[in-house]
Amino acid sequence: RICAFSGVAAAVLAFERLLPLPCFSQPAPTSKVPKESTNEDVLTTEELKRAAKRLNVELRENVAGPWYQIELWSGDRQLGKTSGWAQPWGSLHLETIEVRKFTGYWVAKPARGEAKEPEQAEADQAAVEAEEKKRYADIAKVARWFGLLLSMAIACWNRERSPFFCKEAFLLAIYDEDKQHERLVRYYKGLGFKVIKDAESIDYQDQVIWGGQGTLMRTDEGDFMRRWTPVVRQLAGPKRMGRSDPA
């Protein structure tokens, strides 16, 4: 499900699944990562938090059993959040994921202080606007990673702390408008998701399960982690960066 702040839709990564479709089997519940998966060198929560810190954001996690809510903050501003739950038959359901779009996020404000001549006031205002534009440009460079950070936070929670380890992840690219829907599907395919049912073939039962019409997509947990672990590790930088080696 894709939600929005201030009425602006954001395309970000989402895992979503509520009930199993008839074409998927339901294995016995498991709370442990398979042995072959534990031997894989994939991203950890520690590395993910380090990547977030380098982008000047913070991930905050609130968990109750199989339910999770993960928020992305910059100071006192919430930039995004995601919530959902792990299901005992091994599929991960995302209830919602939201990322704030930064267009107009910082609005240039008139400079405060004593009254100034019109020419000086205009020059000061231009300087303020230039600074705000630069600040926007800086945050826009890293904002594209926010959806990935939230998605990898779900994946790390699934491996490290979830009571049910999920081998597959699902999402619904919600259909609200043609062009927006096409962008969502294209974005998710780029992340490694594959279409199970398109928006035209999704039936009434699926719409009830997912809460709307859209394209149902799936990815494998292991494939997703292997694909994006190197990317996030590059964002995180060296493990001992800024630390001195022990004597």
C-alpha positions as CSV (number, residue, x, y, z in Angstrom):
1,R,0.0,0.0,0.0
2,I,1.3,3.4,-0.9
3,C,0.3,6.3,1.3
4,A,1.2,10.0,1.3
5,F,2.0,13.0,3.4
6,S,0.2,16.2,2.4
7,G,-1.7,14.4,-0.3
8,V,1.5,13.6,-2.3
9,A,2.0,9.9,-3.2
10,A,5.4,8.5,-2.8
11,A,6.8,5.4,-4.6
12,V,8.8,3.3,-2.2
13,L,9.5,-0.2,-1.5
14,A,6.8,-2.3,0.3
15,F,6.3,-5.8,1.4
16,E,2.6,-6.8,1.7
17,R,0.6,-10.0,2.2
18,L,-2.5,-10.6,4.4
19,L,-3.8,-14.1,3.5
20,P,-2.2,-16.8,1.4
21,L,-3.4,-17.2,-2.2
22,P,-4.4,-20.8,-3.2
23,C,-1.3,-21.1,-5.4
24,F,1.0,-20.8,-2.4
25,S,1.6,-23.6,0.2
26,Q,1.5,-22.9,3.9
27,P,4.6,-24.4,5.6
28,A,4.7,-25.0,9.3
29,P,5.4,-21.9,11.4
30,T,9.1,-21.3,12.1
31,S,10.8,-18.7,14.2
32,K,14.4,-19.5,13.1
33,V,16.3,-18.5,10.0
34,P,17.2,-21.6,8.0
35,K,20.8,-22.8,8.6
36,E,21.7,-22.2,4.9
37,S,20.5,-18.6,5.3
38,T,22.3,-17.9,8.6
39,N,25.6,-18.7,6.8
40,E,25.0,-15.9,4.3
41,D,26.9,-12.7,4.6
42,V,23.9,-10.3,4.5
43,L,23.2,-6.9,6.0
44,T,22.7,-6.6,9.8
45,T,20.7,-4.1,11.8
46,E,24.0,-2.6,13.1
47,E,25.1,-1.9,9.5
48,L,21.8,-0.5,8.6
49,K,21.8,2.0,11.5
50,R,25.3,3.1,10.5
51,A,24.1,3.8,7.0
52,A,21.1,5.8,8.3
53,K,23.5,7.8,10.5
54,R,25.7,8.7,7.6
55,L,22.5,10.0,5.8
56,N,21.7,12.1,9.0
57,V,18.6,10.1,9.7
58,E,17.6,7.6,12.4
59,L,15.5,4.4,12.4
60,R,13.2,3.9,15.3
61,E,11.5,0.5,15.9
62,N,8.4,-0.3,17.8
63,V,7.6,-4.0,18.0
64,A,4.9,-6.1,19.6
65,G,5.2,-9.8,18.8
66,P,4.9,-10.3,15.0
67,W,3.7,-6.7,14.5
68,Y,6.2,-3.9,13.8
69,Q,6.3,-0.2,13.1
70,I,9.5,1.4,12.0
71,E,9.9,5.1,11.6
72,L,12.5,7.2,9.9
73,W,13.4,10.5,11.6
74,S,15.7,13.5,11.0
75,G,15.8,15.4,14.3
76,D,12.3,16.1,15.3
77,R,10.9,15.5,11.8
78,Q,9.4,12.2,10.8
79,L,10.5,11.5,7.2
80,G,8.7,8.1,6.8
81,K,7.3,5.1,8.5
82,T,6.3,1.5,7.7
83,S,4.2,-1.0,9.6
84,G,3.0,-4.6,9.1
85,W,3.5,-8.1,10.5
86,A,5.1,-11.5,10.0
87,Q,2.7,-14.3,9.3
88,P,3.2,-17.8,10.7
89,W,3.1,-19.5,7.3
90,G,6.2,-17.6,6.2
91,S,5.1,-14.5,4.3
92,L,5.6,-10.9,5.3
93,H,2.7,-8.4,5.2
94,L,3.2,-4.7,5.0
95,E,0.2,-2.7,6.2
96,T,1.6,0.7,5.2
97,I,4.7,2.5,4.1
98,E,5.0,6.3,3.9
99,V,7.8,8.5,2.8
100,R,7.6,12.3,2.9
101,K,8.2,13.9,-0.5
102,F,10.6,16.8,-0.2
103,T,9.1,19.2,-2.7
104,G,8.2,22.3,-0.7
105,Y,9.4,20.5,2.5
106,W,11.5,23.6,3.5
107,V,9.9,26.8,2.6
108,A,12.0,30.0,2.4
109,K,10.8,32.4,5.1
110,P,11.3,36.1,5.3
111,A,14.4,37.2,7.2
112,R,13.6,38.5,10.7
113,G,15.1,41.6,12.3
114,E,14.9,45.3,12.1
115,A,13.2,47.0,9.2
116,K,15.5,47.4,6.2
117,E,15.5,49.3,2.9
118,P,13.6,47.5,0.2
119,E,16.7,46.8,-1.8
120,Q,18.5,45.2,1.2
121,A,15.4,43.3,2.3
122,E,15.1,41.9,-1.3
123,A,18.8,40.9,-1.3
124,D,18.5,39.2,2.1
125,Q,15.4,37.3,1.0
126,A,17.2,36.1,-2.2
127,A,20.1,34.9,0.0
128,V,17.6,33.0,2.3
129,E,15.9,31.4,-0.7
130,A,19.3,30.4,-2.2
131,E,20.2,28.7,1.1
132,E,16.9,26.9,1.3
133,K,17.3,25.6,-2.3
134,K,20.7,24.3,-1.5
135,R,19.4,22.6,1.6
136,Y,16.6,21.1,-0.4
137,A,19.1,19.9,-3.1
138,D,21.3,18.3,-0.4
139,I,18.4,16.3,1.2
140,A,17.0,15.4,-2.2
141,K,20.2,13.6,-3.0
142,V,19.7,11.2,-0.1
143,A,15.9,11.1,0.0
144,R,15.9,8.4,-2.7
145,W,17.5,6.0,-0.2
146,F,14.8,6.5,2.5
147,G,12.4,3.9,1.0
148,L,15.3,1.4,0.8
149,L,16.3,2.0,4.4
150,L,12.8,1.3,5.6
151,S,12.5,-1.8,3.4
152,M,15.9,-3.1,4.6
153,A,14.9,-2.4,8.2
154,I,11.9,-4.7,7.7
155,A,14.2,-7.4,6.2
156,C,16.7,-7.1,9.1
157,W,13.9,-7.3,11.6
158,N,12.5,-10.4,9.8
159,R,15.9,-12.2,10.1
160,E,16.9,-11.0,13.5
161,R,13.9,-10.4,15.7
162,S,10.7,-11.6,14.1
163,P,8.9,-14.5,15.9
164,F,8.2,-15.9,12.4
165,F,10.9,-15.9,9.8
166,C,9.4,-15.2,6.4
167,K,11.0,-16.5,3.2
168,E,8.9,-14.4,0.9
169,A,7.6,-10.8,0.8
170,F,4.5,-9.4,-0.9
171,L,3.3,-5.9,-1.9
172,L,0.4,-4.4,-3.7
173,A,1.2,-1.6,-6.0
174,I,-2.0,0.3,-5.5
175,Y,-3.9,1.5,-8.5
176,D,-5.2,5.1,-8.2
177,E,-4.1,6.6,-11.5
178,D,-2.6,5.1,-14.7
179,K,0.7,6.9,-14.8
180,Q,1.3,6.7,-11.0
181,H,0.6,3.0,-11.0
182,E,2.9,2.4,-13.9
183,R,5.7,4.2,-12.0
184,L,5.1,2.1,-8.9
185,V,5.2,-1.2,-10.8
186,R,8.3,-0.2,-12.7
187,Y,10.0,0.9,-9.4
188,Y,9.2,-2.4,-7.7
189,K,10.4,-4.4,-10.7
190,G,13.7,-2.6,-10.4
191,L,14.0,-3.7,-6.8
192,G,13.4,-7.3,-7.8
193,F,9.7,-7.9,-7.4
194,K,7.8,-9.9,-9.9
195,V,4.2,-9.5,-10.9
196,I,1.8,-12.2,-9.6
197,K,-1.5,-10.6,-10.7
198,D,-1.8,-7.3,-12.6
199,A,-4.4,-4.7,-11.8
200,E,-6.8,-5.9,-14.4
201,S,-6.8,-9.6,-13.4
202,I,-6.9,-9.1,-9.6
203,D,-10.2,-10.6,-8.4
204,Y,-12.7,-9.4,-5.8
205,Q,-11.2,-11.7,-3.1
206,D,-7.8,-10.2,-3.6
207,Q,-9.2,-6.7,-3.4
208,V,-10.8,-7.5,-0.1
209,I,-7.6,-9.0,1.3
210,W,-5.4,-6.1,0.1
211,G,-7.9,-3.3,0.7
212,G,-8.0,-2.1,-2.9
213,Q,-7.2,-2.7,-6.5
214,G,-3.6,-2.9,-7.8
215,T,-0.8,-5.1,-9.0
216,L,0.2,-8.0,-6.7
217,M,3.9,-8.6,-6.6
218,R,6.3,-10.9,-4.8
219,T,10.0,-11.2,-4.0
220,D,12.2,-13.8,-2.4
221,E,13.7,-12.7,1.0
222,G,17.1,-14.1,0.2
223,D,17.3,-12.6,-3.2
224,F,16.3,-9.2,-1.9
225,M,18.9,-9.3,0.9
226,R,21.7,-10.4,-1.4
227,R,20.8,-7.8,-4.0
228,W,20.7,-4.8,-1.6
229,T,23.2,-5.7,1.1
230,P,26.2,-4.4,-0.9
231,V,24.4,-1.1,-1.7
232,V,23.5,-0.4,1.9
233,R,26.9,-1.4,3.2
234,Q,28.5,1.1,0.8
235,L,26.2,3.7,2.3
236,A,27.3,2.6,5.8
237,G,31.0,2.9,5.1
238,P,33.9,1.1,6.9
239,K,32.9,-0.5,10.1
240,R,35.6,1.3,12.1
241,M,35.2,4.6,10.4
242,G,35.9,7.3,13.0
243,R,37.3,4.9,15.6
244,S,40.8,4.1,16.6
245,D,42.0,0.5,16.7
246,P,42.6,-1.0,20.1
247,A,46.1,-0.9,21.4
